[in-house]
């Protein structure tokens, strides 16, 4: 761009060299257009790369959440030896509320350890949900940038 500006200024300042500079300006404009097109391609490529990274992060986050859910199922099965009417939903509700009437008291150490494990898995799931929301927001922004970049391109 600086080369084009300099050549235009020199061409305007010296009429004897105007023909030579007209050719240089034309060549500079062609080079500038090709550079702009390649930079648009690079920008679009970078946006798509960011979108792919976000999709990978979303899959990893979903896997963590699913892993936590499977762990909760295993914990619920192990808790059945203490309470035969325990379900995953009930176990989650009890672990989330220490004031719940079925929450283990201080003397039931094994049950308390199970509740700690359940709370850890619930925390992993909550964090995964928050991260999925953030990733979805970022992906929407990247998609908007991709659409804007494609809309600016000459047809």
Secondary structure, DSSP 8 states (H G I E B T S, - for coil): -HHHHHHHHHHHH-GGGHHHHHHHHHHHHHHHHHHHHHHHHHHHHHHHHHHHHHHHHHHHHHHHHHHHHHHHHHHHHHHTTT-TT--HHHHHHHHH-TTSTTS--TT-HHHHHHHHHHHHHHHHHHHHHHHHHHHHHHHHHHHHHHHHHHHHS--
